[in-house]
Amino acid sequence: MLYQLFQSVRSESEFEELLKLTFTEHERALMIERWRVFDAADRGLSQREVSKTVPCSIVTSPRGAKVYRENREIIQKFLKIWREQE
């Protein structure tokens, strides 16, 4: 159901509208933060360096690093897209 909903989006502005309807501002910020943590972990930064660079809490960095380690290949595939947009 959600896949079809998000797949129906035809533009970036529609995507932003859908995100705003679906997630709170805080939740959207957390998603961006999570991908910044993944990016920093992929560049080899330590958890302490990640928490300073992103910036995020000292708790967020280890959680994100764990998810990164457990899903490295999949995350790296999407990081290519993430980095093209920066």
Helices and strands as residue ranges (DSSP letters): H 2-7, H 12-22, H 25-42, H 47-53, H 60-70, H 72-85
